[in-house]
Amino acid sequence: MSTRLFLSPPHMSGKEQHYIAEAFQSNYIAPIGPFLNRFEAAIQNATGSAHALATTSGTAAIHLALRVLGIGEGDIVLASTFTFIGSVSPILYQNATPYFVDADLASWNLDPELLETAITQAPKKPKALILTHLYGQMADIKKIVAICKKHQIYLIEDAAESLGARYEEQQSGTFGDFGIYSFNGNKLLTTSGGGMLVSSNPEWIDRARFFATQAKDDAPYYEHTTYGYNYRMSNIVAAIGVAQMEVLQERVTQAREVFLWYQKELGSVEEIHFMPELPNSSGNRWLTTVTFVRTDYTKVQKALEEENIESRPLWKPMHMQPLFKDALSLQNGTSQKLFEEGLCLPSGTQMQQSDVQRVCKIIKSVCNA
Ligand SMILES: Cc1ncc(COP(=O)(O)O)c(C=O)c1O
């Protein structure tokens, strides 16, 4: 059996163990320490965001953003329906009400026109929008920022998958009131698990740090006037993050190259469509994703699995989840269609062109191309 091709395996820079050893030598085996500061500074540098807070996960970072913004019971929070559950479960943690908005075919991300309609049709004025830049590709961010400004709705950018993606020269995650990144094991960069919250507002990040460390009041003993969470990243995990951030640009270039190899092999297969890239934007192509117009994607998935190749269906939209069967949503059929026709292909940044050819040979044979 040939070696297994995974969807998006971790790709270390080689410096990780060296930095972990350094953290051990300093005995900062804690959720504070020099590597935590260095990791946050590296994110600020790479993204241009003024303030950053490292967290235990991307989901925790979204939760902190909602809490800092004072979103609670009875508040409506708009969200991309075409996303992963971690993007929206914090709305439930806050007892707020999610309102899902569909995607457009131009970006596979939130449809700005539908967003306007959703706002006007909402039972009351929504307080915030959680916008996902899916699979590392930018949403139509400028239009979405303008809509949020016009209606005075807070914007939280879920850039969990899109670290290093940009619209014009601005990095994903830095357009909104808050941005978040994930360093989960399957992401372009990983710390095995972790997240980051960014904002241009220093008071908000300070408040998020307070909530992330059990909401301890400024007193000589443990005093609490409210409750918080244990959401702070550890110095050891941050050491991995520092090493990973050193290769961010390299990883983006590699993932984009993997995408180009797929496009070269499959571009002429008429029924296959790739996730698009909006003009003026450059995604990180975290995962190469395709839809099949005629062929049942499950047949492709099965054929790939038989050859020891991992692939995954596109995210099942939130409005189709049993959990959200009664939730507010505005749909146009796009995300459902993408879900029913699409597949994520192995996209690891260690892949060679010959690996991509191996995958594509199977895909083409199933599609009779
Ligand atoms: C779009 C999106 N949002 C949120 C998350 C949550 O991030 P984490 O797994 O770090 O909690 C993920 C990934 O895991 C994601 O892909």
The ligand as an SDF file (V2000), in Angstrom:
LIG
                    3D

 16 16  0  0  0  0  0  0  0  0999 V2000
  -13.8040   28.2650   10.2830 C   0  0  0  0  0  0  0  0  0  0  0  0
  -13.3660   27.8150   11.6320 C   0  0  0  0  0  0  0  0  0  0  0  0
  -13.8000   28.4860   12.7140 N   0  0  0  0  0  0  0  0  0  0  0  0
  -13.4300   28.1560   13.9550 C   0  0  0  0  0  0  0  0  0  0  0  0
  -12.5990   27.0880   14.1790 C   0  0  0  0  0  0  0  0  0  0  0  0
  -12.2680   26.7510   15.6010 C   0  0  0  0  0  0  0  0  0  0  0  0
  -10.9220   26.7640   15.8710 O   0  0  0  0  0  0  0  0  0  0  0  0
  -10.3350   25.8050   17.0450 P   0  0  0  0  0  0  0  0  0  0  0  0
  -10.3860   24.4030   16.5370 O   0  0  0  0  0  0  0  0  0  0  0  0
   -8.9430   26.3010   17.2280 O   0  0  0  0  0  0  0  0  0  0  0  0
  -11.1950   26.0140   18.2380 O   0  0  0  0  0  0  0  0  0  0  0  0
  -12.1120   26.3430   13.0860 C   0  0  0  0  0  0  0  0  0  0  0  0
  -11.1960   25.2050   13.1810 C   0  0  0  0  0  0  0  0  0  0  0  0
  -10.9780   24.3760   13.8870 O   0  0  0  0  0  0  0  0  0  0  0  0
  -12.5340   26.7000   11.7910 C   0  0  0  0  0  0  0  0  0  0  0  0
  -12.1340   25.9940   10.7340 O   0  0  0  0  0  0  0  0  0  0  0  0
  1  2  1  0
  2  3  1  0
  2 15  2  0
  3  4  2  0
  4  5  1  0
  5  6  1  0
  5 12  2  0
  6  7  1  0
  7  8  1  0
  8  9  2  0
  8 10  1  0
  8 11  1  0
 12 13  1  0
 12 15  1  0
 13 14  2  0
 15 16  1  0
M  END
$$$$
